[in-house]
């Protein structure tokens, strides 16, 4: 029987939909953020959006270590099988993969979920989404189970036995079928299980913002799979945290900014694809607040979708969509930047130390040191 890490006991793969009991988030440590979050401060504050995660952690008999998983974001929950959303994507730096983007550019609609996993599991996850679609419901309007799934990746090969191909179609099915609209677990979970950012253990993070414009209040939610950046450039709430934290005794697995980050932005604001492209671009500004410069080896790829215009997206010879005017988009741009920044910090705060494959390791961001630096720079927000 393979030895498992104690915090997962005998479970090889688990679907996580709820925040772990007692898990800290950035605000719990006194990190200050601008803007007003939704009740969950998560992408699931956008009505209809669900998230499912399968986490794979196992120590194999031959000393290989499995530290990976799958995260599924369904824009309309189970209805995503048949109901599309307007969407767009943007690559700040394209050393990465997001499938389905050719048709996303052409048609302006996201058909089905957004899936996140490790670099070498993109193929199996993509095929499994199609298989899930075939088993889940009737054919589409064309009479076929036609699908070009959106699957994005970041590299977890430092901590995970990535060439062991441990993600299977069964894990994809479990993530999709287990997706819920509640709190989202963060850190070492789902597709983010084996991820590292700014030389610290990282993974999945999420946040949300309310934005009032054109006489209505809307929600913008962000979910990140963070695996990018160097320690020296790390900034949190404007504090140059990375400059004050010494490097660990073990050598860093990365000599430069060669990681990646996938950012998923959801909103209930009525936006058209070209406007969602503009929203997706703004996610990069939240990333920049963290000290990223989108290095040559980094895959910084973002996707944004809107859950509005349900009737128009049911199809037909003539449809009518509603959208916010371009002059009224600024509050949504700001909300995107703020939610992205907080989602990344949440991923770092929730992550825990991890021993990985081939003797590798990644330490979590030291919470006490973060609090000390926030206070030193006058940025601590007492709870």
Beta strands, then each sheet from edge to edge (+ up, - down):
strand 1: 13-15
strand 2: 50-59
strand 3: 65-74
strand 4: 85-94
strand 5: 109-110
strand 6: 114-118
strand 7: 150-154
strand 8: 196-197
strand 9: 200-201
strand 10: 204-213
strand 11: 216-227
strand 12: 260-267
strand 13: 299-306
strand 14: 354-355
strand 15: 361-362
sheet 1: 1+ 2- 3+ 6- 7-
sheet 2: 5+ 4- 13+ 12+ 11- 10+
sheet 3: 8+ 9-
sheet 4: 14+ 15-
end
